[in-house]
Amino acid sequence: MSLIQVYNPFPIKIDRAEGCYIYDKTGEAFLDTFSGIGVMSFGHSHPSLLKVLKEKMDRYMHTSNFFLDEDAIFVSEKLVNFTGKNGTVYFSNSGAEATEAALKAIKKRATDKRNKIVFFENGFHGRTLGALSINGFKDLREPFEPLLPNTIELKYNDVEDLSRYFDLFGEETLAVFVEPILGSGGIVSIKPEFASLIEDLKRKYNFILVCDEVQAGLGRTGKIFSYQHFGLSPNIITIGKSIGGGLPLGGTLFLENISQAFEKGEHGSTFAPNPVALAGARFIVENIPSLLKDVEEKGNYIMQYLKEKNFEKVKEVRGKGLMIGIELNEEDPQMRGKGLQEGLLLNVLHNSVIRLLPPLNIEYNDIEKMLVKLEKVLK
Protein backbone atom coordinates (compact mmCIF):
# COMPACT_ATOMS: atom_id res chain seq x y z
CA MET A 1 0.00 0.00 0.00
CA SER A 2 1.47 3.33 -1.05
CA LEU A 3 -0.48 5.38 1.53
CA ILE A 4 1.58 6.20 4.63
CA GLN A 5 -0.01 4.59 7.68
CA VAL A 6 -0.51 7.37 10.22
CA TYR A 7 -4.09 6.45 11.10
CA ASN A 8 -5.96 3.34 12.18
CA PRO A 9 -9.10 3.42 10.00
CA PHE A 10 -12.34 1.57 10.63
CA PRO A 11 -12.71 -1.56 8.47
CA ILE A 12 -15.59 0.02 6.56
CA LYS A 13 -15.87 0.83 2.86
CA ILE A 14 -18.07 3.91 2.88
CA ASP A 15 -20.80 4.24 0.30
CA ARG A 16 -22.54 7.35 1.64
CA ALA A 17 -23.28 9.30 4.81
CA GLU A 18 -26.46 11.02 5.94
CA GLY A 19 -27.43 12.64 9.22
CA CYS A 20 -25.95 10.62 12.09
CA TYR A 21 -25.22 7.61 9.90
CA ILE A 22 -22.45 6.28 7.69
CA TYR A 23 -23.45 3.51 5.27
CA ASP A 24 -21.10 0.88 3.90
CA LYS A 25 -21.17 -0.67 0.42
CA THR A 26 -23.57 -3.39 1.60
CA GLY A 27 -26.05 -0.81 2.89
CA GLU A 28 -25.34 -1.44 6.57
CA ALA A 29 -25.78 1.69 8.72
CA PHE A 30 -23.35 2.76 11.45
CA LEU A 31 -24.31 5.47 13.94
CA ASP A 32 -21.54 8.08 13.97
CA THR A 33 -21.14 9.36 17.54
CA PHE A 34 -18.28 11.78 16.82
CA SER A 35 -19.30 13.58 13.60
CA GLY A 36 -15.95 13.39 11.81
CA ILE A 37 -14.18 14.36 15.07
CA GLY A 38 -16.47 17.30 15.75
CA VAL A 39 -16.55 18.61 12.18
CA MET A 40 -20.08 17.83 10.99
CA SER A 41 -22.15 20.09 13.27
CA PHE A 42 -25.27 19.53 11.16
CA GLY A 43 -24.59 15.87 10.50
CA HIS A 44 -23.61 14.29 7.22
CA SER A 45 -25.03 15.57 3.93
CA HIS A 46 -27.31 18.20 5.48
CA PRO A 47 -29.49 19.32 2.52
CA SER A 48 -29.46 23.08 3.21
CA LEU A 49 -25.72 23.11 3.81
CA LEU A 50 -25.03 21.07 0.66
CA LYS A 51 -27.18 23.52 -1.29
CA VAL A 52 -25.07 26.56 -0.37
CA LEU A 53 -21.83 24.66 -1.00
CA LYS A 54 -23.01 23.56 -4.44
CA GLU A 55 -24.25 27.04 -5.32
CA LYS A 56 -20.86 28.51 -4.49
CA MET A 57 -19.06 25.74 -6.35
CA ASP A 58 -21.16 26.40 -9.44
CA ARG A 59 -19.95 30.01 -9.36
CA TYR A 60 -16.27 29.31 -8.57
CA MET A 61 -14.15 26.97 -6.41
CA HIS A 62 -10.88 28.84 -5.97
CA THR A 63 -9.68 32.33 -6.80
CA SER A 64 -6.61 32.78 -4.51
CA ASN A 65 -5.88 35.57 -2.04
CA PHE A 66 -5.71 38.12 -4.86
CA PHE A 67 -9.50 38.39 -4.55
CA LEU A 68 -11.74 39.21 -1.59
CA ASP A 69 -14.76 36.94 -1.19
CA GLU A 70 -17.93 38.54 0.21
CA ASP A 71 -18.44 35.55 2.52
CA ALA A 72 -15.05 36.19 4.12
CA ILE A 73 -16.25 39.62 5.24
CA PHE A 74 -19.61 38.32 6.47
CA VAL A 75 -18.16 35.36 8.40
CA SER A 76 -15.34 37.35 9.99
CA GLU A 77 -17.76 40.03 11.21
CA LYS A 78 -20.06 37.38 12.68
CA LEU A 79 -17.20 35.60 14.45
CA VAL A 80 -15.90 38.81 16.00
CA ASN A 81 -19.43 39.85 17.03
CA PHE A 82 -19.81 36.54 18.87
CA THR A 83 -16.99 37.62 21.20
CA GLY A 84 -18.57 40.97 22.12
CA LYS A 85 -15.25 42.68 21.39
CA ASN A 86 -13.53 44.42 18.49
CA GLY A 87 -11.17 42.36 16.40
CA THR A 88 -10.06 40.82 13.14
CA VAL A 89 -9.91 37.30 11.69
CA TYR A 90 -7.16 35.52 9.81
CA PHE A 91 -8.51 32.50 7.89
CA SER A 92 -6.41 29.36 7.44
CA ASN A 93 -7.03 25.78 6.31
CA SER A 94 -7.12 23.98 9.67
CA GLY A 95 -7.00 24.30 13.44
CA ALA A 96 -3.26 23.59 13.47
CA GLU A 97 -2.72 26.45 11.01
CA ALA A 98 -4.86 28.67 13.24
CA THR A 99 -2.45 27.85 16.09
CA GLU A 100 0.53 28.65 13.85
CA ALA A 101 -0.94 32.07 13.04
CA ALA A 102 -1.46 32.74 16.75
CA LEU A 103 2.11 31.70 17.53
CA LYS A 104 3.50 33.84 14.74
CA ALA A 105 1.61 36.91 15.97
CA ILE A 106 2.85 36.23 19.52
CA LYS A 107 6.47 35.71 18.46
CA LYS A 108 6.33 39.02 16.62
CA ARG A 109 5.75 40.69 19.99
CA ALA A 110 8.50 38.85 21.87
CA THR A 111 11.51 40.59 23.40
CA ASP A 112 14.69 39.25 25.00
CA LYS A 113 13.13 39.80 28.42
CA ARG A 114 9.57 38.68 27.59
CA ASN A 115 9.36 35.57 25.47
CA LYS A 116 8.02 32.63 27.45
CA ILE A 117 4.89 30.84 26.18
CA VAL A 118 2.94 28.70 28.65
CA PHE A 119 0.85 25.69 27.69
CA PHE A 120 -0.73 22.87 29.68
CA GLU A 121 -0.37 19.14 30.00
CA ASN A 122 -2.90 17.22 27.85
CA GLY A 123 -3.80 20.32 25.87
CA PHE A 124 -3.86 19.63 22.13
CA HIS A 125 -3.14 22.47 19.71
CA GLY A 126 -2.00 20.63 16.57
CA ARG A 127 0.82 18.55 15.10
CA THR A 128 2.75 21.04 12.95
CA LEU A 129 6.13 22.03 14.39
CA GLY A 130 5.03 25.28 15.99
CA ALA A 131 1.81 23.81 17.33
CA LEU A 132 3.73 20.74 18.50
CA SER A 133 5.94 23.03 20.60
CA ILE A 134 2.90 23.80 22.75
CA ASN A 135 1.26 20.38 22.52
CA GLY A 136 0.64 18.92 25.96
CA PHE A 137 1.29 15.34 24.87
CA LYS A 138 4.94 14.51 25.51
CA ASP A 139 4.85 11.35 23.37
CA LEU A 140 3.86 13.46 20.34
CA ARG A 141 6.49 16.15 21.00
CA GLU A 142 9.60 14.19 21.90
CA PRO A 143 10.38 12.53 18.51
CA PHE A 144 10.63 16.00 16.93
CA GLU A 145 12.55 17.95 19.57
CA PRO A 146 14.16 20.44 19.79
CA LEU A 147 11.12 22.54 18.94
CA LEU A 148 10.41 26.23 19.59
CA PRO A 149 12.41 27.57 22.55
CA ASN A 150 10.91 29.22 25.64
CA THR A 151 7.74 27.11 25.73
CA ILE A 152 6.77 25.98 29.22
CA GLU A 153 4.45 23.07 30.06
CA LEU A 154 2.45 23.38 33.28
CA LYS A 155 -0.15 21.11 34.89
CA TYR A 156 -3.75 21.71 33.85
CA ASN A 157 -6.10 22.78 36.64
CA ASP A 158 -3.22 22.88 39.17
CA VAL A 159 -3.50 26.24 40.94
CA GLU A 160 -0.31 25.76 42.96
CA ASP A 161 1.78 24.87 39.90
CA LEU A 162 0.51 27.92 37.99
CA SER A 163 1.01 30.29 40.94
CA ARG A 164 4.51 29.00 41.61
CA TYR A 165 5.54 29.47 37.98
CA PHE A 166 4.20 33.03 37.76
CA ASP A 167 5.86 34.00 41.04
CA LEU A 168 9.16 33.14 39.35
CA PHE A 169 8.59 34.02 35.70
CA GLY A 170 5.50 36.24 35.47
CA GLU A 171 7.35 39.22 34.02
CA GLU A 172 8.98 37.01 31.38
CA THR A 173 5.72 35.41 30.22
CA LEU A 174 4.41 36.64 26.89
CA ALA A 175 1.47 34.28 26.28
CA VAL A 176 -0.63 31.45 27.69
CA PHE A 177 -2.38 28.85 25.53
CA VAL A 178 -5.33 26.98 27.04
CA GLU A 179 -8.14 24.69 25.96
CA PRO A 180 -11.09 25.67 28.20
CA ILE A 181 -12.27 22.08 27.74
CA LEU A 182 -9.59 19.53 26.88
CA GLY A 183 -10.61 17.64 23.75
CA SER A 184 -7.99 14.98 23.02
CA GLY A 185 -7.01 15.29 26.67
CA GLY A 186 -10.18 13.50 27.76
CA ILE A 187 -13.04 16.06 27.83
CA VAL A 188 -11.88 17.79 31.01
CA SER A 189 -13.27 21.26 31.80
CA ILE A 190 -11.16 23.98 33.29
CA LYS A 191 -11.92 24.42 36.99
CA PRO A 192 -13.49 27.77 37.95
CA GLU A 193 -10.68 28.55 40.41
CA PHE A 194 -8.05 27.82 37.74
CA ALA A 195 -9.80 30.02 35.18
CA SER A 196 -10.13 32.76 37.79
CA LEU A 197 -6.41 32.57 38.60
CA ILE A 198 -5.51 32.82 34.90
CA GLU A 199 -7.62 35.98 34.68
CA ASP A 200 -6.02 37.45 37.83
CA LEU A 201 -2.54 36.73 36.49
CA LYS A 202 -3.47 38.16 33.09
CA ARG A 203 -4.49 41.44 34.73
CA LYS A 204 -1.26 41.53 36.74
CA TYR A 205 1.24 40.53 34.04
CA ASN A 206 -0.65 41.56 30.87
CA PHE A 207 0.21 38.42 28.90
CA ILE A 208 -1.62 37.33 25.73
CA LEU A 209 -4.28 34.72 26.49
CA VAL A 210 -5.07 32.28 23.67
CA CYS A 211 -8.19 30.13 23.97
CA ASP A 212 -8.18 27.10 21.68
CA GLU A 213 -11.77 26.64 20.49
CA VAL A 214 -10.96 24.35 17.57
CA GLN A 215 -12.99 21.49 19.02
CA ALA A 216 -15.09 23.04 21.80
CA GLY A 217 -16.11 26.19 19.95
CA LEU A 218 -18.94 27.13 17.59
CA GLY A 219 -21.83 25.84 19.67
CA ARG A 220 -20.43 22.45 20.66
CA THR A 221 -20.84 23.14 24.41
CA GLY A 222 -24.09 25.14 24.33
CA LYS A 223 -22.32 28.49 23.97
CA ILE A 224 -20.69 29.89 20.85
CA PHE A 225 -17.26 29.55 22.50
CA SER A 226 -16.50 27.29 25.44
CA TYR A 227 -14.45 29.96 27.24
CA GLN A 228 -17.73 31.83 27.77
CA HIS A 229 -18.71 29.24 30.40
CA PHE A 230 -15.69 30.08 32.56
CA GLY A 231 -15.23 33.85 32.61
CA LEU A 232 -12.05 33.84 30.52
CA SER A 233 -11.23 36.87 28.36
CA PRO A 234 -8.92 35.78 25.52
CA ASN A 235 -6.90 38.10 23.31
CA ILE A 236 -6.71 35.41 20.62
CA ILE A 237 -9.14 32.59 19.76
CA THR A 238 -8.35 29.70 17.44
CA ILE A 239 -11.07 27.84 15.55
CA GLY A 240 -11.19 25.01 13.02
CA LYS A 241 -12.97 21.67 12.55
CA SER A 242 -16.65 22.62 12.13
CA ILE A 243 -16.26 26.17 10.80
CA GLY A 244 -16.05 25.09 7.13
CA GLY A 245 -19.22 23.00 7.22
CA GLY A 246 -17.23 19.85 6.45
CA LEU A 247 -14.56 21.45 4.25
CA PRO A 248 -11.07 22.45 5.46
CA LEU A 249 -11.10 25.88 7.11
CA GLY A 250 -9.61 27.38 10.23
CA GLY A 251 -9.44 30.81 11.74
CA THR A 252 -7.58 32.91 14.27
CA LEU A 253 -9.48 35.75 15.95
CA PHE A 254 -7.28 38.61 17.09
CA LEU A 255 -9.10 40.83 19.59
CA GLU A 256 -8.76 44.39 20.88
CA ASN A 257 -5.09 45.47 21.12
CA ILE A 258 -3.93 42.39 19.15
CA SER A 259 -6.27 43.15 16.23
CA GLN A 260 -3.46 44.34 13.95
CA ALA A 261 -1.70 40.97 14.21
CA PHE A 262 0.16 41.17 10.89
CA GLU A 263 1.19 43.71 8.32
CA LYS A 264 0.67 43.03 4.60
CA GLY A 265 2.79 40.12 3.42
CA GLU A 266 3.69 38.87 6.90
CA HIS A 267 1.39 35.86 6.71
CA GLY A 268 -0.81 34.17 4.14
CA SER A 269 -1.99 31.04 2.34
CA THR A 270 -2.69 30.13 -1.29
CA PHE A 271 -5.87 28.27 -0.41
CA ALA A 272 -7.23 30.10 2.62
CA PRO A 273 -9.92 31.13 2.81
CA ASN A 274 -11.32 28.79 0.19
CA PRO A 275 -14.56 30.25 -1.26
CA VAL A 276 -16.56 27.02 -1.01
CA ALA A 277 -15.47 26.45 2.60
CA LEU A 278 -16.45 30.07 3.31
CA ALA A 279 -19.96 29.35 2.01
CA GLY A 280 -20.08 26.50 4.54
CA ALA A 281 -18.80 28.85 7.24
CA ARG A 282 -21.52 31.37 6.42
CA PHE A 283 -24.13 28.64 6.90
CA ILE A 284 -22.52 27.64 10.22
CA VAL A 285 -22.35 31.13 11.75
CA GLU A 286 -25.90 31.93 10.60
CA ASN A 287 -27.46 28.76 11.98
CA ILE A 288 -25.47 27.75 15.07
CA PRO A 289 -26.94 30.39 17.45
CA SER A 290 -30.47 28.95 17.13
CA LEU A 291 -29.20 25.53 18.28
CA LEU A 292 -27.49 26.57 21.51
CA LYS A 293 -30.40 25.93 23.89
CA ASP A 294 -31.09 22.52 22.31
CA VAL A 295 -27.40 21.58 22.53
CA GLU A 296 -27.38 22.30 26.26
CA GLU A 297 -30.61 20.38 26.88
CA LYS A 298 -29.65 17.38 24.78
CA GLY A 299 -26.22 17.22 26.39
CA ASN A 300 -27.76 17.26 29.86
CA TYR A 301 -30.20 14.54 28.81
CA ILE A 302 -27.42 12.25 27.53
CA MET A 303 -25.21 12.78 30.58
CA GLN A 304 -28.06 12.26 33.04
CA TYR A 305 -29.07 9.04 31.29
CA LEU A 306 -25.53 7.66 31.38
CA LYS A 307 -24.94 8.67 34.99
CA GLU A 308 -28.20 7.12 36.19
CA LYS A 309 -27.25 3.77 34.60
CA ASN A 310 -24.26 3.63 36.95
CA PHE A 311 -22.29 1.26 34.70
CA GLU A 312 -19.64 -0.76 36.51
CA LYS A 313 -17.18 -0.09 33.67
CA VAL A 314 -17.62 3.68 33.88
CA LYS A 315 -15.60 5.88 36.23
CA GLU A 316 -17.10 9.25 35.24
CA VAL A 317 -19.37 10.94 32.71
CA ARG A 318 -18.47 14.59 32.10
CA GLY A 319 -18.66 17.40 29.61
CA LYS A 320 -20.73 20.35 28.45
CA GLY A 321 -23.41 20.39 25.79
CA LEU A 322 -22.71 17.81 23.12
CA MET A 323 -19.04 17.44 24.04
CA ILE A 324 -19.16 14.46 26.39
CA GLY A 325 -16.53 12.13 27.80
CA ILE A 326 -17.23 8.69 29.26
CA GLU A 327 -14.16 7.68 31.26
CA LEU A 328 -13.73 3.95 31.82
CA ASN A 329 -12.39 2.43 35.04
CA GLU A 330 -9.82 0.50 33.04
CA GLU A 331 -8.34 0.83 29.56
CA ASP A 332 -10.19 -1.28 27.01
CA PRO A 333 -8.42 -1.63 23.64
CA GLN A 334 -11.45 -3.57 22.35
CA MET A 335 -13.99 -0.82 23.03
CA ARG A 336 -13.98 0.53 19.48
CA GLY A 337 -14.52 -2.97 18.10
CA LYS A 338 -17.34 -3.63 20.55
CA GLY A 339 -19.07 -0.49 19.31
CA LEU A 340 -18.62 -1.56 15.71
CA GLN A 341 -20.37 -4.88 16.45
CA GLU A 342 -23.40 -2.86 17.61
CA GLY A 343 -23.31 -0.61 14.55
CA LEU A 344 -21.85 2.22 16.65
CA LEU A 345 -18.82 4.27 15.59
CA LEU A 346 -16.87 5.22 18.71
CA ASN A 347 -13.89 7.53 19.16
CA VAL A 348 -11.98 6.20 22.18
CA LEU A 349 -9.17 8.37 23.55
CA HIS A 350 -6.17 6.43 24.89
CA ASN A 351 -8.44 3.34 25.15
CA SER A 352 -10.01 4.88 28.24
CA VAL A 353 -12.33 7.80 27.35
CA ILE A 354 -15.20 7.53 24.87
CA ARG A 355 -15.53 10.95 23.24
CA LEU A 356 -19.08 11.77 22.13
CA LEU A 357 -19.36 14.64 19.63
CA PRO A 358 -22.70 13.98 17.89
CA PRO A 359 -24.21 16.49 15.44
CA LEU A 360 -25.55 19.58 17.18
CA ASN A 361 -28.91 19.06 15.46
CA ILE A 362 -29.19 15.38 16.46
CA GLU A 363 -32.82 14.34 16.97
CA TYR A 364 -33.99 12.67 20.17
CA ASN A 365 -34.87 9.45 18.34
CA ASP A 366 -31.23 9.15 17.23
CA ILE A 367 -30.07 10.02 20.75
CA GLU A 368 -32.19 7.12 22.04
CA LYS A 369 -30.70 4.75 19.46
CA MET A 370 -27.21 5.87 20.39
CA LEU A 371 -27.85 5.39 24.10
CA VAL A 372 -29.33 1.91 23.64
CA LYS A 373 -26.26 0.85 21.65
CA LEU A 374 -23.92 2.49 24.17
CA GLU A 375 -25.66 0.65 26.98
CA LYS A 376 -25.01 -2.70 25.29
CA VAL A 377 -21.35 -1.81 24.77
CA LEU A 378 -20.84 -0.59 28.34
CA LYS A 379 -22.54 -3.59 29.89
N, C-alpha and C positions, 0 to 999 in steps of 0.2 A: 504493500500500500504506500503510495507516494505522499499521502497526507501526514504531516507530523502529528504525533499522538500527544497532545497536551490536554486532552479532555477524555472523560470516560462516558461516552454517549449511551443513552438507553438503547436496547436492542429492538428498536422500532423503526420500520420504514414508513415514514409519514406520507399519507395521501393528501390530507387536508386538515384544517383546524377551524373550529367555529365555536364562539362563546367560550365556555370553560373546558372544551373538549378537543383532543387531538385524535384523529382517526388514522389507523394504519391502512395498508394496502388491502387488507382483508375486510375492512369495514368495521373492525373492532374499535370501540371508543375508550379513551383513557381520560379520566378527569384530571386536568392540569391544576395543581394546587399552588403553583408558584409563578404562573403567568409570564414565562420566559424570563425568569429571575426579576420579577417586578416591572417588566417593560410594558406588558399589554394591559393597561389600566381599564380598558373597555372590553377586554377579552379578545379572542381571536376573530379576525374577519368581521369586525363590527361594521354593519352596512353604511352608516352615516359617515364614519371615519374613512372607509374605503372610497366612498364617493368623492370626498374632498381631495384625497390623495390622487385619485384617477383624473379628476378635473385639472389638477395642477400639472400632472404628468402629460396630459394631452396638450397643455400650453407649452411647457418646457420642463426639462429634467435637471439641467445644470447650466449655469451661466458664468460661474466663477465670481471671485470677489471684486471684479471690475464693475459689477452691477449691484444696485441696492434693491432687494426684494421688499415689496410692501408688507409681506407677512413678517419679515424680520423686525420692522418698526412696530407693528401691532403687538407681536409676541413679547418683545423686549419691554415695551411700556406696561403690558399686563403683569409681567413678572416683577418688575420694579414696584408697581402699585401694590402687589400682594405683600410687600415688606412694610409698607407704610412709610418708607423713606425715599429720599432722592437717590438716583444711582444710574448706572449704565450696565449693559450686558455685552459680554464677549461670547459669541457662539463658537462651539467646537464640534467635534464628531463623536465624543464619548465623555463619560464621567472622568476617566483617567486624564484626558486632555483638558478637561475643566480644572482638574487639580494642577496640572502643569502650568496653566495660565495663571492660577492663583499664586503658585510658587514663584513664577517669573516676576509677577508684579511685586511680590514681597521682597525678592532678592534685589530688585531695583532700588528698594528703599533701605537696604542694609548699609551699615557702617562698620568700621573696625571694632567699635565699642558696642554695637547693637546688632547682633546677627544670629542669635540663637532662635531656632524654630522648634517648638514643643509639639509632640504628638503623643498618643496614648496607646498602650498595649491593647491588642485586639481591635484596634480601629483600622478599617480598610479604606484606602484612598486611591488604589489603582496599582498597576504592575509595571508601568513605564519607569525609567530610571529615577526621575525626579519624584514621582509619586511613591515609588518603592522606598525612597529615603525616609518617608514619613509613614510607612506601612507598619502597623503594629503587630505583624506576624513575622517573628524572627526567622522562621524556616523559609519564608519567601525572600527575605532580605539577604541573608547570609551568603548564598551562592554568588551574589553579584556585588558584594562589597569590595573596595570602598565606594560608598555612594556620596551624596552631597554632605559636606562637612557641616558641623554646628547644628545637627538635628538631635533632639533629646527625647528619648522615650520615657514617659512616666506611667504610673499605674492609673487605670481608669477608675473613677469613683473613689479614689483614695485621697481624702482631704489632707491627711498628714504629709503624704508624699508630695503633693502639689504645694502645700505651704512651705515645706522644708526647701524645696527647689527654689521657689520665688524669694525666700529669705536670702538665699545665696546669689541668685542670678537674675533677679527681677529686672534690674536696670539693663541687663544685656539681652533680654528677651524681646525679639522683634514680632513674633507671631505664635499663635496657638491654633492647631488644627484639632477639631473634635467632631465626632459623629454623635449627635444628640441621642440617637438610638443606634447601637452597634448592629450592623446588618450581618456581615460574615462572621462577626464576633459573637453571634449567638442570640440576637434580639434582646439586648440588655439596654434599658433606658438609663440615661444619666440621672443620678440622684439629685433631688432638689438642693441639698446642702452643697453638693459639688458644683452644680450650675451656679449657685449663688456666690460661691467662692471665686469661680472664674470671673464672674461679673465684678466682684469687689477688686480683684487683682487687675482686671482690665482698666478700671477707673484709676487705680493707683499708678500703674506702670504704662498705661496707654499703648499696649501692644495691639496688633491686628488679630482679631478673632475670626477664624474661618470655620463656618459650619458646613459640614459635608451632608448635603441633602440628596445625593445621587439616588439612594435607595428609599430613604424615609420621606422624601419630599413629594410635593405635587399631589397632596390629598391622601397619601397612603395611610397616614395615622389619624385622619379625621380633621386635620388642619392642613392648610396649604403647605406649610413647612413644619417639620417636627420640632424645631427649636422654639416655636411659638407655644409649645406646652410648658416650657421650662424657664421662661423669663430671660433667655439669652438674647444678646443684641449684637449679632455678627456684623463685621465690616465687609466680609466677603462670603458669598454662598455659592457652593458648587452644586450643579444639577446634571442629570444625565438620564439613563435608562428610559423612563416613560415619556420624556418630554417630546420625542419625535413621533409618537403614536405608533411605534413599532419599527421606525427607521432610525439609523444612527444619527444622534444629535446630542450635544451636551451644551452646557452654558456655565459661565462664571459671572455672578452678579457682584459688581463693585459698588459699594454704597457710601454715601456721604463724602467724607474727605478722601476716600480711595477711588472716587468715581473716575478720575482721569488716570486710569491704571497704566495706559500705554500711549505713547505718541505714534504718529503715522509711521508704519513700517517696522515697528518694534515687535509685532506679533501678527500672526495670520495663518491661514490655511487655504489651500486650493479648493477644497470641497465644502468647507463650513462657512456659512450655514447653507446646506443643500436646500433648494427651493421646495422639493417635494416633502422633505422632513419638516420644513417650516410650516407647510400646510397642515401636517399632522399636529405640530406644536400649537398652531392656532386653534385647532379643534380641541386639544387638551386644555388649554388655558381658558377657553370659552365655556367648557362643559364640566370641568372638575369642581368648581365651587358649589354647584347644585347637588353634588354627591356627598358632601362632607358629613352632613347629619346622618345619612344612611350608613356611611362607612363606620362612623363611631358606634352606631346601634348594632350593626351586623357584627362588628368586631367583639363588642361586649357579649353578644348572644353566643358566638362561637366559643369564647373563652369561658363563659359561665357553664356552658354545656360540658366542655372538656374537664373543667375543674370539678364539677359535680359528679362526674363518673369515677373520679378518684382511682384512676388506673394504677395498678401496682408498678408498672414499668415506668411511670411518669414521675419525675422529681418536681417539675414546676411548669406551669403554663403562664406565659407572660407576653406583654406587648401592648401596642396601642393601635386602635382601628383595625385595619386589615393587614397589619404587620405583626405576626404572631409567632412565638417560639414555643415549641413543646420540648422541654429538656428531659431526656431519659435518665433513669438512675444509673444505667450502665451503657457503655458504647455497644452499638449493635450494627456491625457491618452489613447485615442482611436486611436492614430495615427498608432500604430502597426496593430491593427485590420482593419483599413481602407486600409492599404497596402495589407493585406492578402486577402481582398475582390477583389483586383485588380490582385491577383496572384504575389504579390511583398513582399518579405521577408525583413522587415526593422528592423534595430537595432536603437532604440530610447533611447538616454541617458537622464535620469532624466525627461522623457516625454517632452523634449524641444529641443533636438538636434538630428537630423537624422544623423547617422554616416555611410557614404558610404566608403566601403573598397572592391570594386569589384576586381576580378582577375586582375593581372597585364597584362595578355595577352588577356583581354576582346576585342572582335571584335566590330567594330563600329555599326554593325547591332544590337548587343545586347545592346550597349550603347543607341541606339535610342529607343529600346523597353523599356529599363529601364526609360528613360526620359519621354516617353509618359505616362507610368504608374505613375511615380512620379508627373507629371503634373496633372493627374486626382485626385491623393490623396491630393495634395497641394491646389487645387482649391476648 
